[in-house]
Amino acid sequence: MLNSKYDGKEVFIDNFFMDRFEVSQESYEKIINFNPSFFVDRKRPVEKVNWFEAMEYCLKIGKRLPNEWEWEWAARSGSTSKFYWGKEDPELYSWFKKNSEKKTQPVGQKIPNSYGLFDMSGNVWEWTDSYHETTGGKVLRGGSWRNSMNAMQSSRWITSLPIHRFHYVGFRCATSILPTSNN
């Protein structure tokens, strides 16, 4: 069990495993037989999926969506700074408004965080399984290609109703069981 403090509250996180990459269009289409993405390219993250579709994909491969605290723990990868890469050049780690050419980019092209996870900031916001009690809606983490550098902070989040689809929102899966594949 992992123990950490977020925004002054103590959070307990059971052991879990996070996929290394955002779900690509190629992977999504292989499992769901459909590619809803606006920026079509099999190596880019799938987007324009709502929360229910993201959950369906994860369940079909024997996984689940991470909760928001698991997501932040994985993104920070031991860092306590605003950005998991500290003071290094953000363009080496993240796709955001300044370097994305106003579109998603193929997954895994930037330097991973210290846990070996790619695109934990930028490219697409990622659905989580958490519901935000104050604002309502499901919590999304990570920032996207259309956001400023400020949205790339490990602690940033937004919410959306789970029925919505956006060309800047995708997801990655997690599991509490040791995975058999290397996603």
C-alpha positions in Angstrom: 0.0 0.0 0.0 1.3 3.4 -1.0 0.8 6.4 1.3 1.0 10.0 0.1 -0.3 13.4 0.8 -2.2 15.3 -1.9 -3.5 18.8 -1.3 -3.1 18.4 2.4 -5.1 15.1 2.6 -3.6 11.7 3.2 -4.4 9.2 0.4 -3.8 5.4 0.6 -3.1 3.7 -2.7 -3.1 -0.1 -3.1 -0.4 -1.6 -5.3 -1.2 -1.2 -9.0 0.3 -1.4 -12.4 -0.2 1.4 -15.0 0.1 0.8 -18.8 3.3 2.5 -20.2 1.4 4.1 -23.0 -1.9 5.8 -23.7 -4.1 3.5 -25.7 -3.3 3.8 -29.3 -5.8 3.9 -32.2 -4.3 0.6 -33.4 -4.9 -1.2 -30.0 -8.4 0.3 -29.6 -9.5 -0.7 -33.1 -8.1 -4.3 -32.6 -10.3 -4.8 -29.5 -13.4 -2.6 -30.3 -13.4 -2.9 -34.1 -13.9 0.8 -34.5 -11.7 4.0 -34.5 -13.6 7.1 -33.4 -10.5 9.4 -33.5 -10.5 12.8 -35.2 -6.7 12.7 -35.8 -6.5 9.3 -37.5 -3.2 7.5 -37.3 -2.8 4.0 -35.8 0.2 5.1 -33.7 -1.6 8.2 -32.1 -3.7 7.9 -29.0 -7.3 7.0 -29.5 -9.5 10.0 -28.7 -13.1 11.0 -29.0 -14.0 8.1 -26.7 -16.3 8.7 -23.7 -15.7 7.4 -20.3 -18.0 4.3 -20.8 -16.1 3.4 -24.0 -12.7 3.7 -22.2 -14.0 1.5 -19.4 -15.3 -1.1 -21.9 -11.9 -1.3 -23.6 -10.1 -1.7 -20.3 -12.5 -4.4 -19.1 -12.2 -6.3 -22.4 -8.5 -6.6 -21.9 -8.8 -7.6 -18.2 -7.9 -4.2 -16.8 -9.6 -1.0 -15.5 -9.2 2.8 -15.6 -6.9 4.1 -12.8 -8.4 6.3 -10.1 -7.1 9.9 -10.0 -4.7 9.3 -7.2 -3.1 6.3 -8.8 -2.8 8.3 -12.0 -1.1 11.2 -10.1 1.2 8.8 -8.2 2.3 7.2 -11.5 2.7 10.5 -13.3 4.8 12.0 -10.5 7.0 8.9 -10.4 8.6 9.9 -7.1 8.8 13.6 -7.9 7.5 16.4 -5.7 7.9 19.2 -8.2 5.2 20.8 -10.2 6.2 18.8 -13.3 7.5 15.3 -13.0 10.6 16.3 -15.1 11.5 19.0 -12.7 13.3 22.0 -14.3 14.3 20.2 -17.5 13.0 21.2 -20.9 9.2 20.4 -21.0 9.4 19.8 -24.8 11.5 16.7 -24.2 8.7 15.1 -22.1 5.4 16.5 -23.2 3.1 17.4 -26.2 1.4 20.7 -25.5 0.2 23.8 -27.3 3.7 25.1 -28.0 5.1 22.0 -29.8 2.1 19.8 -30.8 1.3 21.4 -34.2 -2.4 21.6 -32.9 -2.9 17.8 -33.0 -2.1 14.6 -31.2 1.2 12.9 -31.8 2.2 9.2 -31.9 2.4 7.7 -28.4 5.8 7.1 -26.8 7.8 9.7 -28.7 8.9 11.8 -25.7 11.2 10.9 -22.8 9.3 8.7 -20.2 9.1 9.6 -16.6 11.3 7.8 -14.1 8.8 4.9 -13.8 9.1 4.3 -17.6 5.6 5.7 -18.4 5.2 7.8 -21.6 3.0 10.8 -22.2 1.9 11.3 -18.6 1.7 15.0 -19.5 0.2 16.2 -22.7 -0.9 14.6 -25.9 -4.4 13.8 -24.5 -6.2 14.2 -21.2 -6.8 10.8 -19.7 -10.0 9.5 -18.2 -9.8 8.2 -14.7 -12.3 6.2 -12.7 -12.7 8.9 -10.1 -15.8 11.1 -9.7 -15.3 14.6 -8.5 -17.8 15.3 -5.7 -17.6 19.1 -5.9 -17.8 19.8 -9.6 -19.4 16.6 -10.7 -18.2 14.5 -13.6 -15.3 12.1 -14.0 -11.8 13.4 -13.4 -9.4 13.7 -16.3 -5.6 14.0 -15.8 -2.5 14.9 -17.8 -3.2 17.9 -20.0 -3.3 17.7 -23.8 -1.9 18.9 -27.1 -4.2 22.0 -27.0 -3.3 23.2 -23.5 -0.6 25.6 -22.3 2.4 24.4 -20.3 0.5 25.2 -17.0 -1.9 22.3 -17.6 1.0 19.8 -17.7 1.5 20.0 -14.0 1.2 16.5 -12.3 -1.5 17.8 -9.9 -3.8 19.4 -12.6 -7.2 17.9 -13.4 -10.4 18.7 -15.1 -13.8 17.0 -15.1 -16.3 16.0 -17.7 -19.6 14.2 -17.8 -18.8 10.6 -18.8 -21.0 10.8 -21.9 -18.8 13.4 -23.6 -16.3 12.8 -26.4 -13.4 15.2 -27.2 -10.6 15.2 -29.7 -8.2 15.9 -26.9 -9.2 13.1 -24.4 -8.0 9.5 -24.4 -7.0 7.1 -21.7 -4.7 4.4 -20.5 -5.5 1.3 -18.4 -4.3 0.0 -15.1 -4.5 -3.2 -13.1 -4.1 -4.4 -9.6 -2.8 -7.8 -10.8 0.7 -8.2 -12.2 0.2 -7.8 -16.0 1.2 -10.5 -18.4 1.8 -8.1 -21.4 4.1 -5.1 -21.6 1.7 -2.2 -22.5 
